[in-house]
Amino acid sequence: MVVERVRQMGIEEFLDFAEQSEEWYEYIDGEPRKMTGGKLNHFVIISNILSTLVNLLAEKDCAVLGSGMLVKTGEATLVAPDLSVVWGVPETESDTRILLNPILVVEVTSPSSIDHDRVLKRDFYESVDSIQAYLIVDQHRMLAELYTRRETGWHLRTFSRPDEEIPLEALDCSLPLVDIYQRVEFEEESPPARAEDA
């Protein structure tokens, strides 16, 4: 989730700035924007997805890449998915960490980032021809939203049951929802207030 703007700068200047910073930044319309840090569930879910995909794709010509890579979605925009997958050899721009050919990108969301991920980032990712699927995973409840590229635009499917598997057609595999949420403990929601408590 973007929470702070810095100032306008070019891509090379941004890459130098981001490399020296202790914070994580994306580059939106020429401006570095700081991203919020995730909580424990966020990192557990990313680790689960990464390890599951590595196992599922072990016999395929794929590379599963964790956070840190930037995806170029415009001349002055670089976004940072939590995880990405490349079919074949990863292509980068001028030997940087700018990834040019992801086929799948994944975002693990929080309540403060869900609108950003569903709308703004979805539009960014749709502009990258190589991206065939965009997976959004909720860290506070069992819910995954899969956007798959079609000729008419993104096709959305949602998954919320432990027995469901997410079909990643572009990778010729399915990602079990239960594997995504291994060792994840959801916070219990507070019960609604009773009338006499109001």
C-alpha atoms as one frame of an Amber mdcrd trajectory, in Angstrom:
protein
   0.000   0.000   0.000   1.325   3.428  -0.961   1.510   5.801   1.981   4.117
   8.451   1.202   5.347  10.363  -1.825   8.891  11.650  -2.086   9.493  13.717
  -5.241   9.714  13.394  -9.013  12.809  11.591 -10.318  13.946   9.545 -13.293
  14.036   5.742 -13.284  17.816   5.467 -12.856  17.735   7.976 -10.008  14.840
   6.032  -8.441  16.726   2.727  -8.618  19.722   4.313  -6.862  17.414   5.891
  -4.292  15.529   2.627  -3.643  18.746   0.621  -3.334  20.069   2.939  -0.640
  16.772   3.201   1.246  15.819   0.992   4.185  12.164   1.264   3.122  10.358
  -0.395   0.185   9.247   1.868  -2.644   7.318   1.647  -5.860   7.682   4.177
  -8.668   4.350   5.608  -9.820   4.172   8.222 -12.573   7.726   9.378 -11.879
   7.352   9.529  -8.080   8.772   7.118  -5.475   5.984   6.008  -3.141   6.698
   4.218   0.091   4.932   0.925   0.778   3.703  -0.154   4.172   5.290  -3.142
   5.865   3.302  -6.349   6.203   2.338  -8.245   9.329   3.171 -11.883  10.110
   0.317 -13.410   8.085   1.468 -11.437   5.059   4.929 -13.008   5.105   3.693
 -16.512   5.979   1.275 -16.466   3.045   3.948 -15.251   0.620   6.294 -17.979
   1.832   3.545 -20.600   1.434   2.710 -19.518  -2.111   6.364 -19.359  -3.114
   7.236 -22.822  -1.751   4.069 -24.397  -3.194   4.692 -22.920  -6.638   8.342
 -23.978  -6.575   7.198 -27.556  -5.949   4.387 -27.442  -8.508   6.647 -25.996
 -11.196   9.779 -28.009 -10.413   9.591 -29.899 -13.726   8.648 -26.854 -15.791
  10.793 -24.128 -17.330   9.729 -21.521 -14.799  11.310 -19.137 -12.310   9.448
 -18.197  -9.130  10.625 -14.807  -7.838   9.940 -13.311  -4.419   9.405  -9.661
  -3.559  12.107  -7.214  -4.556  11.628  -7.426  -8.302   9.925  -4.477  -9.974
   7.567  -4.845 -12.936   7.618  -2.096 -15.540   4.045  -1.123 -16.385   4.746
   2.206 -18.089   7.531   4.566 -19.070   7.544   6.071 -15.566   5.909   3.337
 -13.468   7.472   0.374 -11.665   5.337  -1.714  -9.310   6.479  -4.354  -6.838
   4.402  -7.556  -6.643   4.809  -9.764  -3.587   5.670 -12.638  -5.908   6.000
 -13.218  -9.632   6.514 -16.168 -11.962   8.300 -16.167 -15.305   7.971 -18.837
 -17.947  11.415 -19.403 -19.422  14.312 -17.057 -18.759  13.600 -13.924 -16.691
  14.200 -10.801 -18.754  15.348  -7.639 -17.002  15.935  -4.128 -18.227  19.608
  -3.186 -18.545  20.705  -5.687 -15.885  18.519  -4.098 -13.215  15.816  -5.627
 -10.984  13.157  -4.410 -13.407  11.384  -7.562 -14.600   9.966  -7.404 -18.120
   8.267 -10.783 -18.662   6.276 -12.092 -15.678   3.413 -14.414 -16.572   1.855
 -14.419 -13.077   1.942 -11.727 -10.383   0.681 -12.115  -6.819  -0.306  -9.547
  -4.206  -1.125 -10.337  -0.562  -3.455  -7.618   0.653  -4.539  -5.923   3.837
  -7.688  -3.834   4.419  -5.667  -0.687   3.693  -4.331  -1.958   0.364  -7.213
  -3.954  -1.114  -8.658  -1.099  -3.227  -5.177  -0.163  -4.444  -4.491  -3.779
  -5.458  -7.913  -4.432  -6.996  -8.095  -1.259  -9.073  -4.851   0.627  -9.626
  -2.466  -2.332  -9.679  -4.876  -4.438 -11.720  -4.886  -1.718 -14.377  -1.086
  -1.516 -14.255  -0.678  -5.276 -14.641  -3.229  -5.435 -17.454  -0.945  -3.144
 -19.477   1.878  -5.745 -19.409   1.332  -8.146 -22.306   3.242 -11.032 -20.728
   1.033 -11.137 -17.608  -1.678 -13.763 -18.040  -2.884 -13.981 -14.434  -3.057
 -11.735 -11.391  -3.728 -13.353  -8.010  -4.865 -11.313  -5.000  -4.755 -13.097
  -1.634  -6.394 -11.772   1.533  -4.302 -12.093   4.693  -7.219 -11.683   7.142
  -9.581 -14.359   5.836  -9.484 -17.287   3.446 -10.128 -15.530   0.150  -8.274
 -15.419  -3.153  -9.261 -13.491  -6.276  -7.825 -14.636  -9.592  -7.879 -12.308
 -12.585  -7.134 -14.174 -15.818  -6.449 -12.396 -19.099  -9.053 -12.940 -21.811
  -9.579 -11.235 -25.161 -12.348  -9.192 -23.568 -10.258  -8.178 -20.534  -9.725
  -9.654 -17.073 -11.950 -12.568 -16.022 -12.453 -12.755 -12.230 -12.938 -15.893
 -10.139 -12.976 -16.018  -6.341 -12.009 -18.879  -4.020 -12.854 -19.130  -0.317
 -13.249 -22.815   0.615 -10.369 -24.965   1.929 -11.100 -27.687  -0.652 -10.808
 -25.331  -3.624  -7.853 -25.128  -5.998  -6.926 -22.048  -8.006  -6.423 -22.969
 -11.688  -3.325 -21.261 -13.074  -3.912 -22.078 -16.720  -0.875 -20.206 -17.995
   1.348 -22.392 -15.778  -0.645 -25.606 -16.336  -1.126 -26.215 -12.614  -3.546
 -25.563  -9.768  -2.723 -23.911  -6.446  -4.589 -25.445  -3.470  -6.123 -22.744
  -1.307  -5.394 -24.734   1.840  -1.659 -24.665   1.012  -1.721 -20.879   0.780
  -3.054 -20.589   4.327  -0.902 -23.183   6.091   0.117 -21.985   9.588  -1.972
 -18.821   9.199  -4.067 -17.860  12.209  -6.839 -15.370  11.590  -7.755 -12.854
  14.258 -11.222 -13.434  15.642 -13.673 -10.692  14.799 -15.286  -8.920  17.724
 -18.913  -9.991  18.236 -21.501  -7.336  17.384 -22.506  -5.119  20.291 -25.726
  -6.042  22.067 -28.481  -3.465  22.220 -28.104  -3.068  25.981 -24.367  -2.351
  25.500 -25.001   0.548  23.160
